[in-house]
């Protein structure tokens, strides 16, 4: 069976990456691409690297245009997806790459985003440890999927194994991320101009204001029900100091996350928690002891690579994770989740191989 696909926000970075991956997918046909201000223009004018899709023209984004497809991807800024998802009740599978359907807490939505709250959908991070299993079990047969925030999924995947196994204390998590500007989207912003970021590292959303914080807490709370830590579905006791730093690379996230070692946890138990979580995974890989990833290693790939260090002097575990924010962080996670939901081979159209140099 070939599934018909529509992609909204197709002129942006996330929409373009979804299209790049789907263009090589044997089970889908990209029939419709939509945009707002760029509607009526050739797709190739905005995504000149997508030569195989040069025949497509950007249509106006509306429920009527998006309806009638088997699958709809929404790659829109937060607060914009909900108006379309409410009107796509007859669409078999809708995948939102924005934030509108990620959070379970109305209070968190109001504090970090604002505007209308929409019901949470199945979270699109298949490898995430959840309640004694993996999130992929919840994706099987799903009809509504919320693709993750790129920073949020990187940090959540980094620490969830330790939380699930009860070998780290989630009440004192500190994470610092070096991120590329493509994660902020394609809209023209002065702070993202080359003249502003080349040769500089720029912190932003400092002091607990980044919108991905509640998403991380939500994911780690779900992981906590899986293991030796106190069983609860609330995120009480999960505290995160989260500092992103914009660096001059177009793609990529390098997240360095640390948390205290839980009382009594041995070095072998700590490493075993991550090996147990990801030892059989294709797209999330733990590197050998003493090795740590670079963002260059995951460029264009759907892989999250991790290095783990146990710092007994500071009594903390450190996890360094690298992802391509547009692939594993967004579009790759969306397509991987789509494959699972439809019963297709999970890795279809996705690669573990990056591009170098």
C-alpha positions in Angstrom: 0.0 0.0 0.0 1.2 3.5 -0.8 0.1 6.2 1.6 -0.7 9.7 0.4 1.0 12.5 2.4 0.6 16.2 2.9 3.2 18.3 4.6 2.4 21.7 6.0 5.1 24.2 6.7 7.0 22.7 3.8 9.1 25.8 3.1 10.7 25.7 6.5 13.6 23.8 7.9 11.6 21.1 9.7 9.1 20.7 6.8 12.0 20.5 4.4 13.7 17.8 6.4 10.5 15.8 6.6 10.2 16.0 2.8 13.9 15.0 2.3 13.3 11.8 4.3 9.9 11.0 2.8 11.3 11.5 -0.7 13.2 8.2 -0.2 10.4 6.4 1.5 9.0 3.5 -0.7 5.6 3.4 1.0 4.5 7.1 0.7 3.6 9.5 -2.0 4.1 13.2 -1.3 1.0 14.7 -2.9 0.6 18.1 -1.3 3.0 20.7 0.3 1.7 23.8 1.9 2.9 27.1 3.3 1.6 30.4 4.5 3.3 33.5 3.0 5.1 31.4 0.4 1.9 29.7 -1.0 1.7 29.7 -4.7 5.5 29.4 -5.2 7.4 26.4 -6.4 8.7 24.2 -3.6 12.1 24.1 -5.2 12.4 27.8 -4.8 12.5 27.4 -1.0 14.0 23.9 -0.8 16.5 23.9 -3.7 18.2 20.7 -2.4 15.0 18.6 -2.9 15.5 18.1 -6.7 13.2 15.1 -6.8 10.3 17.2 -5.6 10.7 20.0 -8.1 7.3 19.3 -9.6 5.5 20.4 -6.4 4.0 23.8 -5.8 3.3 25.2 -2.3 -0.5 25.4 -1.7 -2.2 27.5 1.0 -2.3 25.9 4.4 -6.0 25.1 5.2 -7.9 22.2 6.6 -9.5 21.7 3.2 -6.2 21.4 1.4 -4.7 19.1 4.1 -7.8 16.9 4.3 -8.2 13.8 2.0 -4.7 12.4 2.6 -3.7 9.3 4.5 -1.1 11.1 6.5 -0.6 14.8 7.4 2.6 16.2 8.8 2.3 19.6 10.5 5.6 21.5 10.7 4.4 24.8 12.1 5.4 27.1 14.9 3.8 26.5 18.3 0.3 27.6 18.6 -0.5 27.1 15.0 -1.1 23.4 14.6 -4.1 23.1 16.8 -6.4 25.0 14.5 -5.7 22.4 11.8 -5.6 19.3 13.9 -9.1 20.1 15.3 -10.4 20.0 11.7 -8.6 16.8 10.5 -10.7 14.3 12.4 -11.1 12.1 9.3 -7.4 11.9 8.6 -6.0 8.5 9.5 -2.7 9.7 10.8 -1.6 13.2 11.8 1.9 14.0 13.1 2.5 17.3 14.7 6.2 18.5 14.6 5.2 21.5 16.7 4.6 21.8 20.4 0.8 22.0 20.4 0.2 18.4 21.4 3.3 17.5 23.5 2.4 18.7 27.0 0.0 17.0 29.4 -0.2 19.9 31.9 -2.4 22.9 31.1 -0.4 24.8 33.7 2.9 24.1 32.0 1.4 25.1 28.6 0.1 28.3 30.0 3.4 29.2 31.7 5.8 28.3 28.9 3.7 28.8 25.7 0.3 30.4 26.3 -2.7 30.5 24.1 -5.2 27.6 23.6 -4.3 24.3 25.1 -4.8 21.1 23.0 -5.0 17.6 24.2 -1.7 15.7 24.4 -0.9 13.1 21.7 1.3 10.0 21.7 4.9 11.2 22.2 7.1 10.4 19.2 10.3 9.2 20.9 10.2 5.4 20.3 13.3 4.6 22.4 12.3 6.4 25.5 12.0 4.2 28.6 8.5 4.5 29.9 6.7 2.5 32.7 8.8 -0.6 32.4 8.8 -0.7 28.5 9.5 1.7 25.7 7.5 4.5 24.2 7.4 2.6 20.8 4.7 0.3 22.3 2.4 3.3 22.6 3.1 4.3 19.0 1.9 1.1 17.5 -1.4 1.8 15.7 -1.4 5.5 16.9 -3.4 7.9 14.9 -2.1 11.1 16.5 1.5 11.6 17.2 3.4 14.6 18.8 7.0 14.7 17.4 9.4 15.9 20.1 11.2 19.1 20.8 14.8 18.5 19.7 16.4 19.7 22.9 13.9 18.0 25.0 14.2 14.6 23.4 18.0 14.8 23.5 18.1 15.5 27.2 15.3 13.0 28.0 17.0 10.2 26.1 20.3 11.1 27.9 18.9 10.7 31.4 15.8 8.5 31.3 17.8 5.2 31.6 19.4 6.4 34.9 16.0 7.7 36.2 14.3 4.4 35.2 16.9 2.3 36.9 17.0 4.5 40.0 20.8 5.1 39.7 20.7 8.9 39.5 18.9 11.5 41.5 16.6 13.6 39.2 16.2 16.4 41.7 19.4 18.1 40.7 19.8 17.8 36.9 22.1 20.3 35.1 22.2 20.3 31.4 24.0 22.7 29.0 23.4 22.4 25.3 25.4 23.7 22.3 22.8 24.1 19.6 22.7 25.2 15.9 20.4 28.0 14.8 18.3 25.8 12.5 16.4 24.7 15.6 14.9 28.2 15.8 13.3 27.9 12.3 13.7 29.8 9.1 12.1 33.1 10.0 14.4 36.1 9.7 15.7 37.1 13.2 18.5 39.5 13.9 20.1 37.3 16.6 20.4 34.5 14.1 22.1 36.5 11.3 25.6 35.1 10.3 27.1 38.4 11.5 25.7 37.9 14.9 26.6 34.2 15.5 29.8 33.5 13.5 32.7 33.5 15.9 30.5 33.7 18.9 28.6 31.5 21.4 25.4 33.0 22.7 23.4 31.7 25.7 19.6 32.2 25.6 16.5 31.3 27.6 18.7 31.2 30.7 17.3 30.7 34.2 14.5 28.1 33.6 12.6 29.9 30.8 13.2 27.5 27.9 10.0 25.9 26.6 11.4 22.4 26.5 11.9 22.1 30.2 8.4 20.9 31.0 8.6 18.4 28.2 11.8 16.9 29.7 10.2 16.7 33.2 7.2 15.0 31.7 9.4 12.4 29.9 11.5 11.7 32.9 8.5 11.4 35.2 7.2 8.7 32.8 10.6 7.0 32.9 10.7 7.1 36.7 7.7 4.7 36.9 9.8 2.0 35.3 12.4 1.3 37.9 13.7 1.6 41.5 13.0 5.3 42.0 9.7 6.2 43.8 6.8 5.3 41.5 4.8 8.3 40.5 3.4 9.8 37.3 3.9 13.4 38.5 7.1 15.3 37.8 7.5 16.3 41.4 11.1 16.0 42.5 12.4 16.4 39.0 14.4 19.6 38.9 16.4 20.8 35.8 18.8 23.6 35.3 18.7 24.0 31.5 21.0 26.3 29.6 21.1 26.3 25.8 23.9 28.1 24.0 23.7 29.1 20.3 26.9 28.1 18.4 27.9 28.7 14.8 26.9 25.4 13.2 23.8 25.1 11.1 22.7 21.8 12.5 23.3 19.8 15.7 22.9 19.6 19.4 25.6 18.6 21.9 23.9 18.2 25.2 26.0 17.7 28.4 23.8 16.5 31.2 24.7 15.7 34.7 22.9 14.4 37.8 23.9 13.1 41.2 24.6 9.4 41.7 21.9 7.8 43.7 23.0 6.4 47.1 24.4 2.9 46.8 24.6 2.8 43.0 27.8 1.2 41.8 29.7 2.0 38.6 28.7 -1.2 37.0 25.0 -0.6 37.8 25.1 2.9 36.4 26.6 1.9 33.0 24.4 -1.2 32.9 21.3 1.1 33.1 22.2 2.7 29.8 23.3 -0.5 28.2 20.0 -2.1 29.2 18.0 0.8 27.7 19.8 1.2 24.4 21.8 -2.0 23.8 19.4 -3.3 21.3 18.4 0.1 19.7 19.4 1.1 16.2 19.1 4.8 16.5 20.2 5.5 20.0 23.7 4.2 20.7 25.9 4.2 23.8 29.6 4.6 22.9 32.3 2.6 24.6 33.6 3.8 28.0 35.8 6.8 27.6 34.4 7.8 24.2 32.2 10.8 23.5 30.3 12.0 20.4 30.7 15.0 18.2 27.8 16.7 16.4 29.7 16.0 13.2 29.2 12.3 13.8 25.4 12.5 13.4 25.1 15.1 10.7 22.2 14.0 8.4 21.6 10.8 10.4 18.8 9.6 12.6 21.1 8.6 15.4 21.6 9.9 18.9 25.1 9.0 20.1 26.0 9.1 23.8 29.0 9.0 26.0 28.8 8.2 29.7 31.2 9.3 32.4 31.0 8.5 36.2 32.6 11.3 38.2 33.0 9.9 41.7 34.9 13.0 42.9 31.8 15.1 42.2 29.4 12.2 42.8 27.7 12.8 39.5 26.9 11.0 36.2 27.7 12.9 33.1 26.1 12.0 29.7 27.2 13.8 26.5 24.7 13.3 23.7 24.9 14.4 20.0 22.0 14.6 17.6 21.1 16.3 14.3 18.3 18.5 15.6 16.5 18.4 12.3 16.7 14.6 11.9 16.6 12.6 15.1 15.5 15.8 16.9 12.5 16.4 14.7 11.8 15.0 11.2 13.6 11.6 11.7 11.7 11.0 15.0 8.4 11.9 13.2 9.0 9.5 10.3 10.3 6.8 12.6 7.1 7.2 14.7 5.0 7.1 11.5 6.7 3.8 10.5 5.8 2.2 13.8 2.3 3.5 13.8 1.6 2.1 10.4 3.3 -1.3 11.0 6.2 -0.6 8.6 9.8 -1.5 9.3 10.9 1.1 11.9 14.0 2.2 10.0 12.5 2.7 6.6 14.0 5.7 4.8 16.1 6.5 7.9 19.9 6.1 8.2 22.4 5.7 11.0 25.2 7.0 8.7 26.1 10.7 8.9 27.8 12.9 6.4 31.5 13.7 6.7 33.5 15.9 6.6 
